[in-house]
Amino acid sequence: MKVHLIRKETLEVYAWLNPQSRGPIEEWLHKIRHSDWNTPEDIKAGFAGADLLGRGS
């Protein structure tokens, strides 16, 4: 199960306006690009604040 990032551009603009956020955002993007979860619960275990949409909700 892969995460579908809808608008990466929104994160990039935010990071440009808030430079202190760039590191954490890049780390998060790296994690979601390289993860392959089996269930929505696996995502929630790694990212407790995740909101699940679609079939995962």
C-alpha positions as a Markdown table, in Angstrom:
| # | Residue | x | y | z |
|---|---|---|---|---|
| 1 | Met | 0.0 | 0.0 | 0.0 |
| 2 | Lys | 1.6 | 3.2 | -1.2 |
| 3 | Val | 0.7 | 6.8 | 0.0 |
| 4 | His | -0.6 | 9.1 | -2.7 |
| 5 | Leu | 0.7 | 12.6 | -2.2 |
| 6 | Ile | -1.8 | 14.9 | -3.9 |
| 7 | Arg | 0.1 | 18.2 | -4.1 |
| 8 | Lys | 3.8 | 18.1 | -3.4 |
| 9 | Glu | 4.0 | 21.7 | -4.6 |
| 10 | Thr | 2.0 | 22.9 | -1.6 |
| 11 | Leu | 4.6 | 21.3 | 0.7 |
| 12 | Glu | 7.5 | 22.9 | -1.3 |
| 13 | Val | 5.9 | 26.4 | -1.0 |
| 14 | Tyr | 5.4 | 25.9 | 2.7 |
| 15 | Ala | 9.0 | 24.8 | 3.2 |
| 16 | Trp | 10.2 | 27.8 | 1.1 |
| 17 | Leu | 8.2 | 30.2 | 3.3 |
| 18 | Asn | 9.2 | 28.3 | 6.5 |
| 19 | Pro | 12.8 | 27.2 | 6.1 |
| 20 | Gln | 12.9 | 25.5 | 9.5 |
| 21 | Ser | 10.4 | 23.0 | 8.2 |
| 22 | Arg | 12.4 | 21.8 | 5.1 |
| 23 | Gly | 14.3 | 19.1 | 7.0 |
| 24 | Pro | 11.2 | 17.5 | 8.6 |
| 25 | Ile | 9.3 | 17.7 | 5.3 |
| 26 | Glu | 12.1 | 16.1 | 3.3 |
| 27 | Glu | 12.4 | 13.3 | 5.9 |
| 28 | Trp | 8.6 | 12.7 | 5.8 |
| 29 | Leu | 8.7 | 12.6 | 2.0 |
| 30 | His | 11.6 | 10.1 | 2.0 |
| 31 | Lys | 9.7 | 7.9 | 4.4 |
| 32 | Ile | 6.5 | 7.8 | 2.4 |
| 33 | Arg | 8.4 | 7.3 | -0.9 |
| 34 | His | 10.3 | 4.3 | 0.4 |
| 35 | Ser | 7.6 | 2.6 | 2.5 |
| 36 | Asp | 5.2 | -0.1 | 1.4 |
| 37 | Trp | 2.6 | -0.7 | 4.1 |
| 38 | Asn | 0.3 | -3.8 | 4.2 |
| 39 | Thr | -2.7 | -2.2 | 6.0 |
| 40 | Pro | -3.9 | 1.3 | 6.9 |
| 41 | Glu | -3.1 | 0.5 | 10.5 |
| 42 | Asp | 0.5 | 0.1 | 9.5 |
| 43 | Ile | 0.5 | 3.7 | 8.3 |
| 44 | Lys | -1.2 | 4.9 | 11.5 |
| 45 | Ala | 1.4 | 3.0 | 13.6 |
| 46 | Gly | 4.2 | 5.0 | 12.0 |
| 47 | Phe | 2.3 | 8.3 | 11.7 |
| 48 | Ala | -0.2 | 8.6 | 14.5 |
| 49 | Gly | -1.7 | 11.8 | 13.1 |
| 50 | Ala | -2.3 | 10.4 | 9.6 |
| 51 | Asp | -5.8 | 10.9 | 8.1 |
| 52 | Leu | -6.7 | 8.0 | 5.9 |
| 53 | Leu | -8.9 | 8.6 | 2.9 |
| 54 | Gly | -10.5 | 6.3 | 0.3 |
| 55 | Arg | -10.7 | 2.6 | 1.2 |
| 56 | Gly | -8.4 | 3.2 | 4.2 |
| 57 | Ser | -10.9 | 5.4 | 6.1 |
